[in-house]
Amino acid sequence: MNDRKTDTGLREHGQSWKPIALVGINFVGVLIGYASTILIARSLSVDAFQEYIGSIATLTFLATISEAGFGKYALKVIPQYQVEQQDGKVRDYVSFALLGCLALSISIGLVAIAAEIWFRSGRSETVVIAALLLIPFVSLAGVSVDLVLALQRPIWGTFLSRCVIPFSSLLAIVLVVVYGRMSVMPAIACFGVGGIVASVLASATCLRIRPSGHGETVRGEIPSWFSKGLSFFAMGWLMAWFFKATFVLLHHLPHTNNDLALLAPAFESGCLVLLFSKSTDKYYQPLIAGILASADWQTGIRLRNQRYKVIGVGVVTFMVAMIVFGQQILGWYGNAYDDSYHSLLIVSGGACVWSLFSLAPTFLMFAGRQKRVFINTGLHAALITVLTVLLFMEQGKIGAATAFSGSITSLAFSNFLLARMEVRARRSKAYSTQEPLG
């Protein structure tokens, strides 16, 4: 194995404290995010909170689409370029991703606003349009944070996404509550403050830490980057729908008893464990790319074991906390929300299963098995759509929670099995000790 590649591409493997630091940063971010949502819920009526939740779900779903795989593909391609010391390609890809995301997000925002005006009218239309105006900032923040992570700055990137964004929003919320009057429109504006601040800071960081500009310009790579990034865009779209489908569908389906508002705290609390797995996965994703490029499977096994220990302890602790303290946690949002305890437990169970195997689809994508991932995720995206509509109409919020948990559990296990099959195939060709990294 090439020593230079190992040293350059996988230089952070020995720094096992970083996943723990990322979990710590996420814990702080969770507390800040919780405080923000609780303040919003307590400051708004249940009806107004429901309108806020539906608008933010639509915003974040479209913002994820607007990211178009620019950031996710960076987590794969930039570490490879760093291993090969192709600074020109790293520099140009950063520029391509930032400008491409900005142009696409503005376009999607304009189309979404036009569609909202065409199909809807009234106060709800105005509120959603206000949220859609924030799409470029939220999507640019997401892409630029992924670029920071791909450029081997995991702590700073996670701090930006998990602390700077929610703290900026919380500060704005506190100022409105103290000096003004909270309603749906100011609440959406406060949410947008975090995206605006993060998009500026993270983009500036990317431009500062990217290679200085020496070397050959590689603009001819842009068509290849775009076409290869489409696979990550498709995956991002499917996963965005998977985690936003419940709120987007319920926002547009006829319903009574404020089920959407009552579900929001249950989903936010039950899916908190995803923040831990997502942040640690972003640390491991560039390392997986380096491992596949250098064929350092022994390091891959160590990383797999390390991740299972961190995530396993977190998942068990989280589930116990939800069982014991879940009803009290829901009560923090207001007296009307503690009725969602059973929905909270159902959502938490599915989210914990996903967290254990959340790295499996990334391993498959990086290993060149995009088609398998697309088909599997696409089938489950259709499944959650159908189940949500059917079960929600029959069982209300319990049905919606069941549709989410059942679908995400099935997706997690099937991804794990596909990853195991891929590893066995590779092991039969070269190595006898490789196991799934999912």
N, C-alpha and C positions, 0 to 999 in steps of 0.2 A: 504493500500500500504506500502511496505517496505521502511522505511525512509532511510536506508543505501543505497538502490538502487537509490532512487531519488537523494540523495546527490552526489553519486559517478558518476552515469551515466549521469545525466542531470545538472551537476553543473554549466554549462555555460549559462543556459537559461536566467538568469537575466542580463547577460552582453550584452545588446542590442546594445552597441556601436560597437561591433565587425563586424556585417554586414556592417556598415557605413565605418569602417576602411578598410574592404576588398574592398569596392568600391573605396575608395581613393587610395589604393595600385594599384588596377587595372587601375585607371585613369593614374597614373604615368607610369605603364607598357605599356598602350596603346600609350602614347606619345613616349616612347622609341622605341616601335615596329614600329610605324609610321615613325620615323626618320630613322630607319634602312632600311625599305622597300623603302622609298623615295630616300635615298642615292644610294641603289642598282639600282633602276629604272633609276635614272638620270645618273648613271655611266655606264650603259650598253645600248646597242642598243635595240630596241624593239624586234628584233629576239632573241638576247641573253637573254633578260629578260624573254621571253616566254620559252626558254629552261630551265632557272633557276627555274621558277615557276613549270613547269611540273616535274622536278626532285625532288624538295622539296615536292611537293604533294605526289609523290610516296613514298618518304622516310617517311613522317609523317604518311601516311596510314599504311605502313608495320610496323612502330614502334608502332602504336596503337595496331595492331594485336599482336605484340610481348609482349605487356603488359599482355595479356592473362587473364584479369580479376583479376590478383593478387592484384593490388591496389584498384580496385573498391570493391572487396569482403572484403578487409580490412576495408573499411568504414562501413561495416555492422557488421563484426564479432568481430573486436577489441573492439568497444564500449560495445558489449555484454559481452565479457570476462572481461572488466574493471568493469562493473556492478557486475559481479559475483566474482570479485577479483581473477581471474585465471591468475596470472602473468606468469606462466610457458607457457601457451598457447599463450599469447601475445608475449612473447620473441621468441618462436619457430616459430610463424607465420611470424614475421618480417624476420627472417633468411630464411625461406622457400620462401617468396615472392621475396626477393632480389636475391637469388641464382637461383630460378626458372626463373625469368625474364631474368637474364643474360644468362643462358643456352639456353633458347628458342629464344631470340633475335639473338644470334650468329648463331644458326641453321637456322633461317628464313633468316638472312642476306646472308648466304652462298648459300642457295637455290635460293634466288632472284638474286644474282650475276651470278650464273650458268645459270639461265633462261635468263637473259639479254644477256649474251655472246652467248647463243644458238640461240636466236631469232633475235637479232639485231647486227648491226655492225656499225663502224664509230665513229665520234666524239660524237654523241648523246649517244651511248653506254658507252663511257668512262665517260661522265659527270654523267650519271645515276649511274654507278658503284661507282664513287666517293661519291655520295650521300648515296648509300646503305651501305657503310662502316661505316656510322654513326649510323646505326640502334641500336646497343647495347647501345650506350650512350644516345640517345634520349628516348628509351623505359625505360631504368633504371632510368632516371631522372623523367619520368612520374610516375612510380611505387613508387619510394622512396618519392616523394612529396605527393602522396596519403597516404602513410604510416605515414608521418609526420602529415598530417591532421587527420588521424584516431587516432593518439596518442594525440589528443587534443592540437595541436599547429597550429591553423588555420592561425594566422598572419604570422608566420615564413614560413609556407608552401606556402602560397600565395605570400609572398615576394620573395621566391626562384623562383617560377614558373613565376611570372608576372614582376619581376624587375631584378633579377640576370641573368636569361637567356637572355632576350633581351638586357640588358645593356652590358653583356659580348660580345654578337654578334656585337652590335653597336660599341663598342670600337675596336674590330677587324676590322670592316669595315672602320672606320676612319683611322686606322693605314695603311691599304692597300691603301686607296684613297690618303692619304698624302704622303706616302713613297714608294708606288709601283704603279702598274697599275691594275685596277679592270677588271676582266673578269669573266666568268661563274664559273670556277674552284675555284678561290679565294673566290668568293661570297658564294659558297656552304661550303667551309672550314670555313668561318666566321660564317655562320649559325650553324655549328657544334660546334663551340667554346662554345656557350651558353649551349648546351646539355652536353658537357663534364664537364664544371664547375659545373652545377647544379647536375649532377649525382654523382659527388664526394661529394659535400657539403650536399646534401639531404641524401645520403646513410650514411655518417658519422653521421648526426644528428639522423637518425633512430637507429643506433647502440648505440649511446650515451644515448638517452632518453628511450629506451625500458627497461623493468624491468631487474634488475641486474642479475637474473639467479637463484634465490632461488626457490625451488619447484620442482615438478616432471617433468621430461622430457616427452613430449607428441608426440614423433615421429609417433606414431600410428595414429595420426590425419591427417597425410599428405594425404593419399588417399581420406579422406573425404573432406579436404580443396580443393584438386585438382578437385574432381568431382563437388562440389558445386560451385567452382570458374568458372567452364565451362559455367554456365549460364551467369555469368557476362562477360566472354570472348566472348560468342556469341553476347551478347548485345553490347559489346564494338566494335566488328567487324562490326556489322550492322550500328551502329551510326558513326563509322569511315568512312565507305563507304558512308553513307548518306551525310556527310559533305565534303568528298574528291572526290566524284564521278564525279562532274563537271570537275575538273581539270585533274583527272586521265583519264577520257574518252576523253576529248578534246585533251589531250597530245598524244593520240594514234589514234584518228580519223583524217582523212584527212581534212584539213581546210586551208583557205587562209586569207589574211588581218590581220594576227596576232590577231585573235579574243581571243585566250587564254591569251595573254599578256594584251590586253585591258580589259578583264574581271577581271583580278587579282586585280587591285585597287578597282573596284566596289564591289567585294566579300569581300575583306579585310575591306573596310570601312563599308559596309552594315552589316557585321557580327560582328562588334565590340561590339554590344550590347550583344552578346552571352558571351563575357568575363565577363560582370557584373553578368549575371544570373548564369554562371558556377561557378564563385568564391563564390558567396553567397550560391549557392546550396551545395557546398562542405562544407560549414559551417553547413548547416542544415542537411545534410545526416547522419552524426553520431548521431545527436540529434533525428532524426526520428527513427533510430534503437533503441535508448534508450527509446523512447516513446512507441514503439511497445512492447519492453521487459517489461516495467513497467506499461503499460496501463494508462499513465498520459495524458489523452485526453484533459484536460483543457489547459495544457501547449502546446499541439499540436495546438489547436485553436489559442492561442496567437501568436505562431510562424508563423502560416499561415497568420494571419492578418499583422504581422510585415513584412513578406516577400513581400506580395502584395503591401504594401505601398512603400517599397524601390524599388522593381522592376517596379511597375507601374509608379512612378515618373521618373525613369530612362528611361523607354521605350518611354514615351511621349516626354520627353526632347530630346532624341536621334532622334526620327523620325522628329521632327520639325527642328533640326539641319541639318539633311540630306536634307530636302526639301529646306531650305534656303541657306545652305552653301555647298551642295553636289558638285556642279560644280567647285567651287573654290578648294575644297579639292582634287578632282581628278586632277586638274591642278597642284597641288604640285608635282605629279609624273612626269610631263612633259606635253608638249602641246598636245601630241598625245592621252592622256588618258581622257581628258574631254569629249570625245564623248560618254562615257559610263554612262552618267548621268541617263538616264532612266533605264538602267540595275541596277544602284545603288539603285534607289527608289524601284524597284521591289524586289530586294534581301533584302533591309532593312525592308520592310513590312513583309515578311515571317519570318525574324529573330526576329522581335519584337513579333510576335504572339507566336513563339516557346519559347521565354524568359519568357513570362507570365506563361506558363504551363510546363516549363522544369522539374519541380520536380515531376510531376505526374508519369512518368515511374519508378523513384526511389522508390516512395511510393508503387507502385504495386509490384516491385521486392522484396522489403523488406517485403511486406505483403504476399509473397509466391505465387504471380500470374505471375510467370515468363513466363508461356506458353502464356498467353494473350499478354504480352509485345512482346515476340518473334514473334508471328504470325502477330501482328499489324505492328511492325517495319520491319519485313521481307517483307511484302506486299508493304510497302511504299518504301523500298530499291529497290525492283523490279520496282516499279512505277517510281521512279526518274531516274533509269537507262534507261528505255524505253523512257520516256518523253524527257530526255536530248538528246538522240541520234536523235529522230524524230524531236523535235523542233529546235535543233541546226542546223540540216541539212536544215531545211526549213527557219528559221528566224535568224540564226547566234547567236550572243551573247545575244540578247533580248530573243530568244527562250530558251537558256540555263538558263538564269536568271529566266524566267517564270517557267520552269520545277522545279527548286530548290524551288522557293517560294511557288508554288502550292502544291508540295509534303510535304514540311515541315509544312505548315499551316494545311493540312489535318491530318498529323501525330500528331501535337500538340492537335488539337481538339479531335481526337479520343482517345488519351491518357487521356485527361481530362475527357471524358465521361466514360471511363473504370474505372478511379479512383473514380468517383462519384458513380458508381454502386457498387464498392467494399466497399466504406464507408457506403453506405446505407445498404448493407447486414450486415456489422459489427454493425451498429447502431441498426438495428432491433433486434439483439441478446442481446446487452448489454447497449448501450448508446443512448441517444436521441438527443445529441447536436453535434456529430462528423460530420465534413464536410471534403471535399478533401483537402489535403495538397499541391496539385499541383499548 
